[in-house]
Amino acid sequence: MSVSAGVTAAGAVLVCAVFLATIISHVMPPGPGRRLTEETAIILGFAAPALALLSPWLHDRLWPPAAVIAAGYGGFYLVRMRQLRRANRDGVRLLLGLDKDATFGELWQNAEGLEPRPVTHLGRLVIAGAAAALIVVGYVLGRYDTALVALMLGAADTTLRPAYHRALVKRVRDIAR
């Protein structure tokens, strides 16, 4: 990928992030959908500069896509955890995607539904099977690097967001006391 194509792609990702954060999240009704669009916007916003910088190497090596994923999810985690440390009752409502006028019962209900459940043995088998299938398909199609990047993206999404969600639920519980 050329530098100009990479900068164009990064610009498009950044436009998508801004569009999600400003228009889509405000049009969505309060709740999980709004929270998800805001979280996705933050991840895309942090990934865009890394995408622009590393675009010449995206198809040649495995580390640039991993760096883009790390920048996106790492930035998300750092920003949201900082916001969470400073959040009061109103701040927690906003982090959950609720209005400031939401009752504490609504806040509690959304927080309880957000807490990740432990992965069962069957769930672990399904995840391992999907990872193995992804690697086999990538090898057969000659895109082994793409399959590994997809695995890295899945690992980031299944570890960082749940860790943040656990911390958010803990903060809601601490505020309730």
C-alpha positions as a printed Julia matrix, in Angstrom:
177×3 Matrix{Float64}:
   0.0     0.0    0.0
   1.4     3.39  -0.92
   1.79    6.21   1.56
  -0.95    8.28  -0.08
  -3.36    5.34  -0.08
  -2.56    4.7    3.58
  -3.15    8.32   4.53
  -6.42    8.27   2.58
  -7.51    5.08   4.36
  -6.53    6.57   7.73
  -8.49    9.7    6.91
 -11.54    7.6    6.05
 -11.19    5.7    9.34
 -10.91    8.99  11.22
 -14.0    10.38   9.44
 -15.89    7.21  10.42
 -14.76    7.66  14.04
 -15.89   11.28  14.12
 -19.19   10.4   12.43
 -19.83    7.64  14.97
 -18.88    9.81  17.94
 -20.76   12.94  16.97
 -23.8    12.04  14.91
 -24.61    8.35  15.29
 -24.1     8.19  19.07
 -26.36   11.22  19.61
 -29.09    9.86  17.35
 -29.11    6.46  19.06
 -31.36    5.97  22.07
 -29.62    5.87  25.45
 -28.24    2.5   26.4
 -25.97   -0.24  25.1
 -26.12    0.82  21.44
 -24.94    4.31  22.21
 -22.16    2.97  24.44
 -21.0     0.59  21.71
 -20.85    3.32  19.06
 -18.87    5.58  21.39
 -16.42    2.79  22.22
 -15.98    1.91  18.55
 -15.39    5.57  17.69
 -12.63    5.82  20.3
 -10.93    2.67  19.0
 -11.08    3.87  15.38
  -9.86    7.33  16.36
  -6.75    5.93  18.0
  -6.1     3.43  15.2
  -6.21    6.03  12.39
  -2.81    7.7   13.06
  -1.09    4.33  13.4
  -2.71    3.25  10.14
  -1.4     6.36   8.38
   2.13    5.88   9.72
   2.38    2.13   9.12
   0.51    1.86   5.81
   3.59    1.16   3.64
   4.29   -2.02   5.61
   0.78   -3.37   6.13
   1.01   -6.03   3.41
   4.64   -7.02   3.88
   4.94   -7.74   7.58
   2.86   -8.92  10.5
   3.83   -6.3   13.09
   2.23   -3.19  11.48
  -1.35   -4.52  11.69
  -0.64   -5.64  15.24
   0.63   -2.13  16.03
  -2.53   -0.57  14.56
  -4.68   -2.9   16.69
  -2.58   -2.15  19.78
  -2.84    1.61  19.17
  -6.62    1.48  18.77
  -7.43   -0.75  21.71
  -4.62    0.59  23.91
  -5.79    4.16  23.39
  -9.37    3.12  24.12
  -8.36    1.4   27.33
  -6.19    4.28  28.55
  -8.79    6.96  27.85
 -11.75    5.08  29.26
  -9.9     3.97  32.39
  -8.86    7.57  33.06
 -12.45    8.72  32.59
 -13.62    5.92  34.84
 -11.25    6.84  37.67
 -12.65   10.38  37.71
 -16.3     9.44  37.18
 -18.98   10.35  39.67
 -22.63    9.31  39.37
 -23.22   11.5   36.31
 -19.93   10.44  34.72
 -20.76    6.77  35.11
 -24.15    7.4   33.48
 -22.42    8.91  30.46
 -19.87    6.06  30.26
 -22.79    3.62  30.19
 -24.38    5.58  27.34
 -27.3     6.82  29.47
 -28.73   10.32  29.89
 -27.78   12.38  32.93
 -31.44   12.18  33.95
 -31.4     8.37  34.15
 -32.33    6.96  37.51
 -29.83    5.0   39.55
 -32.02    1.92  39.01
 -31.52    2.23  35.24
 -27.82    2.74  35.82
 -27.63   -0.35  38.01
 -29.63   -2.45  35.53
 -27.36   -1.46  32.62
 -24.23   -2.08  34.67
 -25.39   -5.55  35.76
 -26.15   -6.5   32.15
 -22.73   -5.24  31.08
 -20.6    -7.36  33.38
 -18.89  -10.1   31.33
 -19.69  -13.64  32.31
 -16.91  -16.2   32.74
 -16.15  -18.28  29.66
 -17.44  -21.84  29.97
 -15.52  -24.89  28.81
 -17.78  -25.13  25.76
 -17.11  -21.46  25.02
 -13.36  -22.07  25.2
 -13.69  -24.99  22.8
 -15.68  -22.84  20.36
 -13.1   -20.04  20.54
 -10.22  -22.49  20.02
 -12.06  -24.14  17.13
 -12.77  -20.8   15.47
  -9.13  -19.77  15.86
  -7.9   -23.05  14.37
 -10.38  -22.76  11.48
  -9.27  -19.19  10.82
  -5.63  -20.23  10.68
  -6.38  -23.2    8.37
  -8.47  -21.05   6.01
  -5.74  -18.39   5.99
  -3.12  -21.01   5.19
  -5.23  -22.59   2.41
  -5.96  -19.2    0.83
  -2.34  -18.12   1.13
  -3.22  -15.29   3.53
  -1.74  -16.66   6.71
  -0.77  -13.16   7.84
  -4.36  -11.95   7.47
  -5.59  -14.87   9.57
  -3.1   -14.03  12.32
  -4.13  -10.37  12.28
  -7.77  -11.45  12.63
  -6.76  -13.57  15.63
  -4.95  -10.59  17.18
  -8.0    -8.39  16.64
 -10.25  -10.99  18.23
  -7.9   -11.36  21.18
  -7.82   -7.6   21.73
 -11.59   -7.29  21.54
 -12.27  -10.21  23.87
  -9.79   -9.11  26.54
  -9.68   -5.31  26.71
 -13.35   -4.44  26.42
 -14.39   -7.01  29.06
 -11.64   -5.74  31.38
 -12.94   -2.2   30.99
 -16.54   -3.35  31.45
 -15.59   -5.17  34.68
 -13.93   -2.0   35.96
 -17.01    0.04  35.0
 -19.32   -2.31  36.89
 -16.98   -2.19  39.89
 -17.07    1.61  39.81
 -20.89    1.59  39.73
 -20.89   -0.72  42.75
 -18.42    1.52  44.57
 -20.56    4.59  43.92
 -23.67    2.77  45.13
 -22.13    2.14  48.56
